[in-house]
Amino acid sequence: MIDLDSYPRRRYTKDPTPLHALPRFSEALGGPTVHIKRDDLLGLAGGGNKTRKLEFVVAEALAEGCDTLITCGATQSNHCRLTASAAALEGVRCRLALEQRAPNIYDAEASGNNLLYRALDVERFEICDDGSDMDEVMHRMAAEARDEGRRPHVIPLGAGSPRGVLGYIECLREILAQARVQDVRFDAIVTAAGGTGGTQAGLLVGLLDSGDATPVIGINSGADRATEERRVFDLARRTIEFSHLSATLDVQQVECLDAYVGDGYAQPTAAMIEAVQRLARTEGVLLDPVYSGKAMAGLIDLVRQGRFRRDRHVLFLHTGGVPALYHYAAPFLSKETT
Ligand SMILES: Cc1ncc(COP(=O)(O)O)c(C=O)c1O
C-alpha cells in the first residue's frame, strides 16, 4: 500500500469530512440512495477539494524554506482562494496569476472568491488573457520574487501534481473506512472533474491501491470527454509512478462525461440551477455553480436515464466551491428560476 505518512504533510482539517445519506433528496429523485461526502467542509477558508492537495504541496514548499506561494487559476478560482488561505495560516505571502477565461471578465471589485483573495491579503495579482502560458507567467513571477530577495515556490494549477493527488488517495481511504462503519457498499462514486483531473485521478489510484473496483464517474466542468479522460489518466499514471505503486490503471476505468457542460466553463445551465436548488431545498446543502452543481446535474440525469437501480447506493463527492455562488448569483435570482 502507498505509505502516505512517508510524505511531508500539513494538517488543515481536524477530522474526516462527514459522509451521510441524503434521504429527502433521494426520495425526491425516486432512484437509488444518494450519499454525500462533504469535502466542502474541509479546512481553510471556504473548504473544498484543494485543501487536501495543499496539505502535501504546501508541506513540500515549507520544507524548502519558501516564504512566498505563487499559483494560478481562473478569475474565480477556489484553488487560489485556498492557497491564499494556506499562506495566511503558515505565515507566508501569496501571489496569484489569474486567467480570464472569457475576454475582459476580470473585475477587481467582484464578489465570491475575488473578494476573499483580498480578505486573505494576496500580495500581487497578474491578470492574463485566456490561453496564456500560465506556467511561464508563474515562473516569471517567481524570478521577480527571487530578485526581491524572496524564496518563492510555484504551485501548479489546482495543486494538480502527483504530490497533490495524494490528498485524494487519502480521501478514498476515508470513504472506504466510513462505508465499512456504516455498512454500505457504493455502486459508484460521482465527482466533478475539471481543472486538473486530480480529484478523480486520486480516487482511481486510491481504489487501485485498495484493490477495490468501485466505478468513478467524473462530470466535466468545461473540457470535452476525450480531453478530460486523457488528463485524468495521465495524472493517475504519473501519481502511480510517483508513489511507487506497482499496479497499472486500465484506461477503460476513466470515465468523464461532458454532456452537462452546457455552453462552456462557468456558463450556467438550467440543469445546474435545478441541481443546486434541489439539494438546497431537500437537504439544506449548497453546491457551487461551476463544478459541483454541474456534477450533481449529471448525477440526477444518470438516475433519470436508469443507470442505477432503486436498491443501489451512489456516493456524490462534494468538491466544494460554494463561495463562487456569490459571484454567479444572477441565474439564481431571475424570476424564471426562483
Ligand atoms: C469546487 C471544485 N470542484 C472540482 C474541481 C476540479 O478538481 P480537479 O482539478 O481535481 O479536477 C475544482 C477545481 O478547480 C473545484 O474548484
The ligand as a Gaussian input file, in Angstrom:
#p B3LYP/6-31G(d) Opt

LIG

0 1
 C      -15.117000      23.151000      -6.414000
 C      -14.259000      22.385000      -7.353000
 N      -14.634000      21.156000      -7.697000
 C      -13.903000      20.404000      -8.567000
 C      -12.759000      20.904000      -9.151000
 C      -11.980000      20.044000     -10.090000
 O      -10.927000      19.451000      -9.389000
 P       -9.711000      18.779000     -10.104000
 O       -8.760000      19.862000     -10.511000
 O       -9.128000      17.912000      -9.061000
 O      -10.238000      18.023000     -11.276000
 C      -12.314000      22.179000      -8.812000
 C      -11.091000      22.705000      -9.459000
 O      -10.807000      23.781000      -9.699000
 C      -13.080000      22.945000      -7.888000
 O      -12.715000      24.181000      -7.534000

